[in-house]
Amino acid sequence: MKEFKAFYKVVEGKEGERCHYSTRLDTYGCGCFHNCKYCYAKSLLAFRGLWNPEEPSVADIKKIEKKIKTLKKGSVVRLGGMTDCFQPCEEQHNVTYNTIKLLNERGVHYLIVTKSDLIATDKYMKILDKNLAHIQITVTSTDDKIAAQYENATPPTKRIKAIEKLGAEGFDVAIRISPFIPEFINFETLNKIKCKKAIVEFLRVNAFIKRTFNLDYSLYTHKEGGYYHLPLETKKKLLKKITGFEQISVCEDCSEAYNYWKSHVNYNPSDCCNLSFNSSKSKYIGNLKLLKNTKYGFLSSQKYCPGTSLNIKNWLKTLDPDVCVVSGFQSKLEKELLDFLLQEKRKIIFVLSTDVYEKCPQKFKEAVKNGSMLIISPFDTQLRIKTRNAAKTRNKFIIEMVDKLFIGDLTSNGMLDTMLKDKTYCLIGEKT
């Protein structure tokens, strides 16, 4: 058994700048039993005679312990950056098992990326700390037979069961579709997977990849960073096929696409891995008991019809004083309604499209103090930037939580109109 000495590395360069979790700790190296044909680590090491999939090198747990003692509590390390930390030899050596225990003791978060279902066995679930463990299980195909042609890993059907098991037990788990090769995916099967989070990483093509897969590479016309990529517009169309997850994020190399996903798609724009961190700060501000009241939702498109303001005032006068009005209060009409509600000391539930404020804004302090306001968020991550995708998540949260839904003005075929398909609501203003 050879010792793997280069088990710890901080990734630098372009990848290190964009990735929040550039500290990598590999418990095994210089080989991986999964021996995926597209593996970039294999492509770098095999031609130098440093790749042995049958007998990977094993890191010294005593040296790992010394390194972990130097890590800052609350920091994050990535397990399985170069080779899978749950490949079959783990059952013999238990280096990953003991590393996790050491990280727990130190209070260091660990992001595990694996193609194995071993992580979902009782042995590991007993030691995984829900406050520290973040798990991404990679699925490159929904068909076991297709996957077996290019990777020697656990069959995808078993990996999917592991994802669902970990999610049901409350772990921070995501399916990682990496690389995303549409030809290998049955989207109906993919979208039925019971998992909140999905991380997508599109295929990067070079000579090594072209020798690996028999695909039509004519669409990979954008060249950047030494690889050929799909154009952004093509990626957008393909991403729309992935619909079964509440939180979508794209891990991206290309600069234009990276900025687009960050601004328009990624659930947490500041973190494409979208890890959930339990925080000691309050998850709400105000009177939590208001959630037990009758709740009327109010949403409105951005397009503004001035005459609707009077309709809203008249509608408000008809409401029982104990009814809570629930909204994100972002469109012009929603903001007008918020001012009316505050003036009349009505009961308000304000749903944010970011995480909860660090401090209560001055404008709301009186309403919070007298118990007529609750400020909450559907986001459990440190989300500070407002995005269209976050707004959709917030509106969906509102629609699902209220007893009745009222709409101010509605733009045909707009984001809100699309969300309201097959939903019951009362239109106060106009549909244009």
N, C-alpha and C positions, 0 to 999 in steps of 0.2 A: 504494500500500500504506500503510495507516494503522498507526501505532505503537500497540501496546497497553501503556499506561503502568501500569495497575493490576494488574501481574502477580503481586504478592506481597501476601498478606493473612493475618493471624492471626484465625481465626473466634472470636467471643466469644459470650456468651449461653448459652442452654441447650445448644446444639449443641457449643459450645466446651468446656463443663464435662464433657460425657459422652464426647466423642471425644478419644482420646489424640493424634490427629494433626490438630490444628486449624491447622497452618501450611500454607498453600496457595500453590503456585507454578504459575501458568497461563502456558504459553508462547504461547497464542493466546487471544483474547478478543473480546467484542462480536459474536459470531457463531460458528457451528459448522456445517460442511457436513452433518453427520449430521442436523441440524435435527429432532430427535425431537419429536413432537407434544406429549409430556408434559413436556418439559424445563423445570425450574423456572427456570433461568437465562434461557431464552427468554421465559418468562411474565413475568419481571421487566423485561426490556429491550425486548421487541418493541413494547409500546405506547408507549414513549418514543422510538421511532425509532432505537434503538441496537443493533439486531440485524440483522446482514448475513451470512446463512449462505453466500453465494456467495464472499464476500471478507472473512474474519475479519481482525481487527487482529493484528499480529505484534509480540511483545515483542522488545526490543533485547537481543541476547545479551551485549553489553558491560555493560549495566546489570544483567542477571541475574548476570553474573560478579562484579560488585561486591557484590551482595547475598549471594551464596553465600559469599564470603570472610568475611562477618560471622556465618555460621551455625556453631554449635558442632559439633565432630566427634562423631559418634554420634547426633546428633539426627535427626528424621524430617520430611521435607516431602512433601506430597501433590501429585502432578502430575496435572492433569486434574480439578480440583475443580469448575470452572465450565464449561469446554469441553474437548473431547477433545484431548489433547496429541498424539494420533496420527491426527488427521483428515487427509484427503488433502493439504492444503497443506503438511504436514510434509515430504513428499517433495520439495517445492520449496525450502522455507526451512531445514530441518534444525535448527530452534531446539531442539526436544526432544532431538535427537541430541547436540548440543553441550552442552546443559544437563546431560544424564546424565554426560558426560565430566567436566564441572566438578565435579559432585557426587561422582563417584568420587575425584577428586584431593583433595577436601576431607574425604572419609570420612563424608559425610552420607548417611543412608538415604533412599530415595525409594519412596513408595507410588504406583504407577501404576494409575489406573483408566481403562479404555478399552473401546471397542466395535470396535476394529480388530484385524486379524490382522497388521498391519505390524510390531508389536513382536516377532513370532516369526520374522521374516525373518533371514537370516544377518547382514545389516548391523548389526542392533541386538543380536542375541544375542552378537555378538563383543564388544560394549562393556558389556553388562549385567553388573554385579558381583554374583555370587551371595551375597556377604556383605552387600550393601547394597540390592539390588533386591527389591521386594515387589510382586507383580503381581496385579491383580484385573481379570478380563475379564468384562464385563457381558453376560448373555444374558437377554432378557426373554421370548423365545418359542423353542421348539424347532423351529418351522416357518418356513422362509425366506419363504414367501408371506405369512404373517400379519405377520411382523416388517416386511416391506417396506411394509405399509399405514400404519405410523406412525413409521418411522425410516429414514433414508437411509444407514445404516451398513453395514459388511461383513455379509454374510449369516451368521446364527447357526451354520450348519454349518461355515463357515470359522473362526469364532471358537472353536468347540469343538475343532477340529483344532489351533488355536494353543495352547489351554489344555493339551491332551494333549501336544503337542510340548514346551512349556516344562516341564511336570511331569516328562516323561521325561528331560529334560536336568538335572534337579535344582534348578530354580528354585522359589522360594517363591511359588507361584501358587494362586489360588482362582478359582472361578466365582462371579460376583456376580449373583444373581437379584434384580434391582432395576430397576423395581418388580416384586414378585412378584404376577402376575395369573394365578391358577390356570386360568382359561379359555383361556389362551394356551400352556399347558404340556402336553406329552405326557410324563407322569411316567415311563413305561417308557424313553423315549429319554433323559430327563434323568438317570435313575439308572444308566444304562450308561456315562456319561461317566467317563473314567479321570482322576480328579482327587481328591486327598485332602480338599481344603477347599471348603466352600460358605459364602458369606455371603448371607443372605436379608434383604431389606428389603420389607416389605409396602407396598402402595399406599396413599397418602394422598389423600383425595378432597376437592376443592373445586370451585368453579364451573368453573374452567379445565379440570380433569380430566373433569368431566361432559360438557363439549363435545368432548372428545378421543376418548373410547371409548364405544362403544355397549354398556354393561354394565348388569347389574342391581345398582343401588347400594342396594337395600333392606336388605342385610345390614350396611352401613356405618353403624352406629347409635351408635358411641362418638365423642363430639366432644371434641377436646382440641387446643390449640395452633392453633386456626383451621382445623382439618381434621376430616373425618369418617374414622373408622378402623373396621376390623373389631373386634368384641369379642375379648378375650383367648382365650376358650374356642374361638371359631371359628378363630383363628390357630393354636392348639395342634393342632386336628384337621387343618388344612391342612399344617402343618409335618411331621406324621407321614407324609405322602405322599413326602417327600424322604428317601430311604433309602440312596442310593448313595454316600455320602461319609463318611469316617472322622471328619471334624471339621466340625461345624455351628455356625454363629454367626448371631445375629439382630441386625441394626442396627435400633434401635427409638426412636421418639419418645415413645410413651405411657408414663407413669411406672410404672403397675402392671405392664404388660407388660415394660418395661425391666428391672425388678427380678426378674421371674419368669425371663426368659431368662438373666439374669446368674447366678441361683442354681441353676437346674435344667437349662439346656440348653447355654449357650455353652461351647465347648471350653476357652477361656481366659476365665474370668469377669472378669478385670481388663482384657481387651482384646477388644472385639467384632470388631475387624478380624483378630484372631488372627494377627498377624505372627510369623514365626519369626526369632529373632535368634541367630546363632552366638555362643556365650559362651566365654571363655577358661577358665571353671571346669570341673572334671571333670564328665563326664556319669555318673559312677558312683563309688561308694565301696566299697573292698574288693577281693576276689580275683576278677578277671575270668575267670580260668581255670576257675572253677566252671561256666561256661556249657557247657563241654565234657563235664561229668559227666552221668550219667543224671539226668533231672529228673522229679520227681513233684509235680504240682500239688495244692494243697489249698485248697478254698474252702468256705464255709459261709454259710448264710443267717443273718440277725440273730436270728431266733427260736431260743431256746436250750433244748435238752433236756439236763438235768444228767447223765443216764446216759451220754451220748455221750462224756463226758470220759474214762471208763475205756476205752471202745472205741478212742479216739485213742491213749492210752498203749500199749495192747496192739498196735495197728497200727504204731506207731513202733518198737517192739522188733523187729518182723519185717523192718525195712528194712536193706538192706546199708549199711554205714558210709559208702560213697562216694556214695550217692544224695543228691542235693540236693532239699530240700523247698522248693517255690516257692509263695509266697502274698502277698497284700496285707496279711495279719494285721490286719484291721480289725473283723471280727465277734467276738463273745465267745469262740467256740470257736477261731477263728483266733489270737486273742491268747493263749489258754491253750496252744495248740500251740507258739507262739513261745517261751513261757516254758520248756516242756519241751525244746525244741530247744537253747536257750541253756544250760540246765542240763547237758544231756548232751553239749554241744559238737558237735552235729550240724551238717552242712553246710546252709546256709540261703541262699536267694535271696529277698530282700525287694523286692517290686515296689511302688513308691509310686503314689499317685493324684494326686501333685503332682510338680513337678520335683525334682531331687536336692537333698538338704540342703546348706546352705552348709558346715556342719561335721558330723562324725559324732557322733550322740547318745552320751552317756556310757554308756548301757545297752548299746550295741553295740561299744564300742571294743575290748574284749578279743577278741570273736569276729572282728572285722575284722583285728586285729593278728595273730591266729594263723592267718589265712587260711581260716577256715571260713564266712565270710559275704561276700555281695555285695549291695549296695544299688543298685538301678537304677530307671529310670523310662521309660515309653513317651513322655513328653512332652519336646519340645525347646524349649518356650517357658517363660517365667518364670511358671509356674503355681503359685500359693501357696494357693489356696482349694480345699478338697475339695468336690466336687459329685457328685451322682448320675450325671451324664453322664461325669465323669472316672472314677468308679468302674467304670462299664460298660466304658470304654476299657481300663482297667487289667486287669479280669477277662478281657476278650477277648484281651489281650496274653498273659496267663498261660495261658489255654486253648490258644492257638496255639503256645506255645513248649515245652510240657512233653511228655514221652514217655508218661506216664499221668496220669490225672486222678482224684482222690479228693474226695468230697464229704462234709462233716460232716453237719449237719442241713439239710434242704431244705424251704422253704415253697412249697407248690403255687401255681403261677401268679405267684410272686414274680419279682423282677428276675433272680435267678440261675437259677431254673427255666426262665424264658423263654429265657435265653441258652443253656441246655443242650439245647434241642430239637435232635434229630438228632446229639447228641454222645455219645460213649462215655465212661462214667465208672463208678466204683465207689462206692456209697453206704455210708459207715461208720456213720452215725447213723440218723436217722429222717426220713421225708418226711411232713409234716403239712399 
